[in-house]
Amino acid sequence: MKAVESFMARRYLLSKRRIRFINVIGIISIAGITIGVAALLIALSVFNGFSSVVTSVLVGFDPHIRIEKRGNLTADELQEIEQVLVRNPRIKAYSPFISGKAMLVAREFNRVVYVRGVDQQRIADVSGLKEKVVLGSFTFDDSAGVGSIIIGLTLADRLGTVTDDEISIISPYGFQSALSGISTPEMMKFRVTGIFESNNKDYDANYAYISIGVAQRLFHFENKYNGIEMRLHDFTASEDVKHELVKQLPSSFSISTWYDLHSSLYSVMKIERWSAYILLSLIIVVATFNMLGSLTMAVIEKRRDIGVLKSMGMTSKGVVRIFMVEGMLIGVVGTVLGTIIGLLVLHLQINYQLFPLDPTVYIIPAIPVEIRWADFVAIAVASMGLSYLASYYPALRAASALPAEAVRWE
């Protein structure tokens, strides 16, 4: 019997005897679902692409996990942490750091930036700083009485500075006594040995790096550190490693993954992604409303057929299945066509870059896309679910028809 119901549903949907207004609405419903599915697939793939680009930039430069403590770490606490880290096989490297705000002065220009003290021997294994140096070299030579500093490309432009230029750093620890007139602000001179470009404008404009020993003197951190940073063999295991460290280290330590360090950015991206999903799903909702109207009119038109079928012994459930199958066929055809069109557009963008970007403004040559099959499943489920709901009411209405009433005037 189910084969009969499926056959009749296909006949009602694909009948070519006459093109009626009902058939036109059905075609519009299929077109609407197709457009909605394709638009959703393309939009979500673009969001995935941008998310992957952002993640690669951040993870490529930032550490994967950072451990800090309010009030800073002592040398003993640092040693305690290192004893735990060295036993974890998923941790590739780690390095202590010092960070604080200070004023950089070069000729008539000055900027307040974050000055970070790093260990030259270990920072290259923890951060992407060394790989991002585009001018000069990655070196901290403090033997000549003048410290070495590496600054971002945007910061160098704002200070009007190039490599081998001399700049001064005014420590915030000298301001209080200077304002009271007791002494002059504490100042140290540095030579620019390198300029980096991280593809992150925030870092390029607001960060400078010096050796950790000089940073301790600059910020009065004798045998103290702000924290310790580490890099894993696989950054996707950051959350698992974080949970392990939480169990192994005292609760006074604050442990943050690369995702935690940029949680506000990822929260905004997630909201945008869900907003796009909901808004574009409205295209499919409108299409399914058209389908509901089309099937309802079809039930009215096929009232005699329904009466004849029921008088021949077809049950109400069988009638429901006929129109449910017809509605699901519309959903399947629209979903499949939308998936094919979406995949085709994504394939063309990946291989031929149909929508390029200005390379002087953006760090990527074209709009990035990343295909995730989980999105295809989610969109297909949403499309088929809405198609099912839209066909349910007309199917029930068809099943409620009485055979005698349906054929009385025929």
Helices and strands as residue ranges (DSSP letters): H 2-14, H 21-61, E 65-74, H 75-85, E 91-106, E 109-118, H 120-126, G 130-132, E 133-136, E 147-152, H 153-159, E 166-170, G 172-174, H 175-179, E 187-196, H 201-206, E 207-211, H 212-218, E 224-232, G 235-237, H 238-248, E 253-257, H 258-261, H 263-301, H 303-311, H 316-352, H 373-399, H 403-407
